[in-house]
């Protein structure tokens, strides 16, 4: 019989022999490794009791808590597919995801149930449960009545474990289908490449509705049998309190900017740390250097995306090479990266081109979008990331990748992906607006700030403050432009295409 490829079985293999040891520590309470087994087992039994078929989707939009992590593990154990949703998404955005994925089970907060349950029921959900930031809700109440022992469902390596929605330049979100084998391969590679140890203590401040916090951080700790100090979000006071007894931290560049802005962040605070990892957005070289000067430590920057997990990484082990600012390192073991021109033929060292990747971590395709899936893969099986990068360069080894642009017009603000077309469509539909262009400009805290440039209709008056207010009710806050500028006309090239590069140059100085 084929070995069970269920991702939970892989993660469970990393738990320590002493299941009574602390696995997750929050400011309020601690959870043992045995608690992870028992709580996820009860939740898996509850999901199984609903009678939904293997591969059914479980959509989850809840605040971060240890119980929300247990729900993810329970979904795996039950042989279902986990669908995390950003907690900032509004009703109209959630409606699209529920309509596209058609989840059998939806879990939301008590405060959102009033609008979420009718949406979910209308799209075929058989169960709508609640889970709040304190770990309580109808989900945990119902799970408490179940037995903790649960036989983890048998899964083949190609079975889906999760669907992560990621948008394209058209604004229509695409569900990246990740298999048990995709996620296991990436987690096992990172465990070894980053030198995870059982005595590591991870400071976990990331959200768990995307790759960085849910997969990269949590999987690594579980595979190593390492403790997690679990905080709901970045809190500089809390981070400074816990850092002296932690050994590892992951964050988006904003986290490191915020720490460096506090004079209490010193070498002494970091004395026990062995590794700081940055990702989800480019790390400024100035931040990299300032961090070295302040702490005596070198941030490790890596590169990944929803469809692939982690692709490249600067080395943890100095024997593998240096951590070079402005680069995201070489391809991880077992993965291959190439940089090509428009004809998919590799370009020379130091020459920018399209970044493509191949390996066991690459996703199975986009949910119910076979044509889009075919478009994003080359004839010889390479995935087109949509990023522009180069290998090597001056004083950089030939296998080190540097990301220099994004062909898909993506903005990354505070570690979150923002897709201009989605925002432009909302703005363009507003009264008095002729057209708009949304751009990202450099920002010392967020990496990039979202900025909108609007052209009003002839004779119309456009109020930027009113537009911002309306956008806040329609979009997640991280998508709402920090600034709105009103001009007479957008710059265009000879072909009539809006020159966003001109706008970026013009407004970068103002920001």
Helices and strands as residue ranges (DSSP letters): H 7-12, E 22-25, E 30-32, H 33-49, E 57-61, H 66-77, E 81-84, H 91-101, E 105-108, G 110-112, H 113-122, E 127-130, H 138-143, E 160-167, E 173-179, H 180-193, E 201-204, I 211-217, H 218-224, E 227-230, H 236-243, E 248-251, H 253-260, E 275-278, H 285-295, E 300-305, E 309-313, G 318-320, E 330-331, E 336-340, E 353-358, E 365-366, H 370-375, E 383-393, E 396-406, E 410-413, E 416-419, H 420-428, E 433-443, E 447-456, H 464-474, G 477-479, E 483-487, H 500-508
